[in-house]
Structure formats: structure tokens, C-alpha cells
Amino acid sequence: MSEKPLPFIYQFISGAVAGVSEILVMYPLDVVKTRQQLDSTNAYKGTIQSIKKIVAEEGFSRLYKGISAPILMEAPKRATKFAANDEWGKFYKRVFDVPVMNQSLAVLTGATAGATESFVVVPFELIKIRLQDKTTKFNGMADVTKDIIKNHGVLGLYKGLESTLWRHIWWNAGYFGLIFQVRGLMPKPKTSTEKTLIDLTCGSIGGTFGTIMNTPFDVVKSRIQAGTTTKYVWTYPSLVTVAKEEGFGALYKGFIPKVLRLGPGGGILLVVFTTCMDFFRGIHYKE
């Protein structure tokens, strides 16, 4: 890419703004996705039906249950995602002595950025899953945090780290790898509107592909972090368990609301991030 590089702080702020923007728009779909992933009785069969069921039985506000955790998480999570992707990209180009990013490095960089991001998000993801579960006994973040620390210690907040690592490695590798590929096929934008449309298209396609790749890992991560059973401990054995007991299709439970969120959501992320970066670039290089 030809854009002038920016200091880390600008990448961090841009990623934070992008993340919060996306979560405010798409959060109800995340609640539906989690419900479907934790459901072994098929009570939540479709996205619209699930939304209606939640609203009818628990009230509209339930669609935003647990949003405080992801709101607090989104800033450091998305900031880390984009900043780590940029920094790891620079690192790999130096290590492999490659002057410009290529497809293989884009995938490797995305995967490494995903792994980096995982260490930031695990406690927030764990709290969010516990709050989104229909059977939850908790009223908010503080209740969940106190319960986890009381029963499992501070390290208990990192339950599901291994599964979270795999989820983010696969999603980021697909997301950033495909963005690189699709951008290479797009015409060079001549206006800011064209640039926004290209970013929205690339981000949406990348988000959809990343979701296809990582949904099975997300399913088992949700079950591991829900903590309702001890049969889900490690990621790959859990994948086998779910497929064996419920069929391969169960590994894609929650896929529709997830892809509806992270497809367009991936576009929103990229558009807001690049817009913020362009804004900061104008300020930084004008000084």
C-alpha cells in the first residue's frame, strides 16, 4: 500500500473507534449467535425467530444484555487487531526481506495479529458469554468477574484462551488475507466515495470468509467458556465431540447471525478504520 505510515497511537485510536462503531450496530446478532451456539435442543432455529423469541420471553433489552463487556473490550480488541496487523506486517517484511506485502505475508500477518488480539479479549469474551447465556444468574460484569475470581482465581478469567486463539487466528488470517486479494482485483479509487465503497466491499467479503473459516472454533469456544459442562476443554477434541454427538452441521450453529454481523461488520470496521487513519494522516503530515 502507498499510504504513509503512522505512529502506533494513531493505529490504536483508529482501531478503537472502528470497533465501537461496529459493536453498537451489530450487537443483537452476537447475542443470537451465542444463544444458538449454546443451544443443544434447537430452540433457537433461525435469526429472526430467535430475535422474536428473546424479545417475547425476556424483553427487548435482552438483545443488549452483556454489551458493557464488549463495549469495554472493543476498543482494545479492534485497536490491537489493526495495530498488530500493521506492526506484524512491518516485522515480517523485514524478516523475509520483502519490500511490499504479498498474499502469503498477508495471511501470516493476519494470523499472528489474531493470536496477539486473543490475549486482550479472553476475559471480556468469557464475561460476555456468561451474561448472554439464557440461564445466567448474573446481573452484570461485576457479578461475573467476582464469581470467576472467587471460584477460580484471577487466571480463571482466561478460561478458553486456547480456543480463543484458534478462533482469532483463523478469522484474521481469512479476513486480512482476503482483503489483500480482493483489493488487488479492484480498480484504483479516484474519489473518496469510491475508496469507501471499495473498503466496504473488501471488508465485507473478508469478514464473510473469515466467518466461514472460524465458526466451528467459535462454537466450541462458546461452550468451553459457558462452563456448563466439563466435556468441552480443548478445541480440536471439542470439535470432534460436537460433530460426533450433534452432526457436522452443529459446528456451524449461529453461522447466519454471525455472518450477518461480521460480513457487513467487517466492512464497517475497515471503512471506519481507514477513514480515521486518513484523518490522522492528514493531521500528522500537516504538522
Buried (B, 14 or more C-beta within 10 A) or exposed (E): EEEEEBEEEBBBBBBBBBBBBBBBEBBBBBBBBBBBBBBBEEEBEEBEEBBEBBBEEEEEEBBBBBBBBBBBBBBBBBBBBBBBBBBBBEEBBEEEEEEEBBEEBBBBBBBBBBBBBBBBBBBBBBBBBBBBBBEBEBEEBEBBBEBBEEEEEEEBBBBBBBBBBBBBBBBBBBBBBBBBBBBEEBEEEEEEEEBBBBBBBBBBBBBBBBBBBBBBBBBBBBBBBBBEEEEBBEBEEBBEBBBEEBEEEBBBBBBBBBBBBBBBBBBBBBBBBBBBBBBBBEEBEEE
